[in-house]
Amino acid sequence: MKNFDAKEIVATILDEDKKRRDAQVEVDSLKAAQNAKAKEIGALMKAGNREAAEAAKAEVAALKEKCGKLEELMVAAEESMNKSLVLLPNLPCAMVPNGKGAEDNVVVKMGGDQTKLPKDAKPHWELAKDLDIIDFDLGVKITGAGFPVYKGKGAKIQRALISYFLEKNTNAGYLEIQPPLMVNEASGFGTGQLPDKEGQMYHVGLDNFYLIPTAEVPVTNLYRDMILSKSDFPVKLTAYSQCFRREAGSYGKDVRGLNRLHQFDKVEIVQLSLPENSYAALDGMVAHVETLVQGLELPYRILRLCGGDMSFTSAITYDFEVYSEAQGRWLEVSSVSNFESYQANRLKLRYKDENGKIQLAHTLNGSSLALPRILAALIENNQTEDGRIRIPKALVPYTGFEYID
């Protein structure tokens, strides 16, 4: 299970639901009494007993007033219940390992060759300064920490990575989308970023927009409030975007260099699937992301996250990590998730089955890939004895150069 205590929320939901159901029972009883009184009034009027009829009419008016107040209570209880319901996370699927944190994640595959570095190997932030390809201090001057400035070949390799990822994704059948970088509340709610429980989103208060934390948000919301046909599936979309995250609560973690940024570039893949096909789609997405990492010649591992380390909205997540020899640590570069019907329920993303019945679709997404830590690993793992950075062969057609020097 997820590391989430839902007792208080569930108790609130049950309490509000009981209020709503009790009120509904009373409303039904009152309406039955109104109907009975209406017949009685008709009989009294027919018998010429006007005084008794007027008294019965007064009783009906009182019943209607009481009924109206109860209906208002039902609406309030339902609204309260719905506000609590959206605070509950998605349920993990049966394949998710039990656990409370990263230490309980399961390594399902490892690949790539271990990198042999020069004796005086440097971390990427030192290499970036020596080669003048990323300026972290200039980013602090312009904006603040976590907003680096890419220069020269540093900017070109960013562009090359984006082009490489997008071309591989479109060749795999994903339709390229260029989405907005800001979304409204409905979009944030639809994919589960709102309510923003951890304060990770940047809010543009004047217009009540949110800077996107990932292209998943605007791309998935293209299909909000839609009813598709079975023949429309699978829907496969890819998008490059800049992403913005406050990284609240990251103090004390390794935030040097490109390891943890507030603004970064990422290419995303999104799929909409029929429920019976979503886990085959998930396997396909994991396999596709693996080919991207393999093409960059980086040592990697694939993790199946335990319940306590998964996101609020996910039913199952696979993380990709690449190994940084210079830092001596694994760096997360992708998460591939199946949300099952959790997002679709919030989005009202549905389809008609073969019987014409309306059903909820399944949604999936994955990073393919997030650039900062990929770039960090590329810089560190490909440094040479003479201080240059070798470019992986798959990227050379996109960069136009074989070395950064």
Buried (B, 14 or more C-beta within 10 A) or exposed (E): BBBEEBEEBEEBBEBBBEBBEBBBEBBEEBEEBBEEBEEBBEEBBEEEBEEBBEEBBEBBEEBEEBBEEBBEBBEBBBEBBEBBBEBBBBEBBEEBBEBEEBEBBEEEEEEBEEBEBEEEBBBBBBBBBEBEBBBBEEBBEEEEBBBBBBBEBBEBBBEBBBBBBBBBBEEBEBEEBEBBBBBBBEBBBBBBBBEBEEEBBBBEEEEEBBBBBBBBBBBBBBBBEBBBEEEBBBBBBBBBBEBBBBBEEBEEEEBBBBBBBBBBBBBBBBBBBBBEBBBEBBEBBBEBBBEBBEBBBBBBBBBBBBBBBBBBBBBBBBBBBBBBBBBEEBBBBBBBBBBBBBBBBBBBBBBBEEEEEEBBBBBBBBBBBBBBBBBBBBBBBBBEEEBBBBBBEBBBEBBEEBBBE
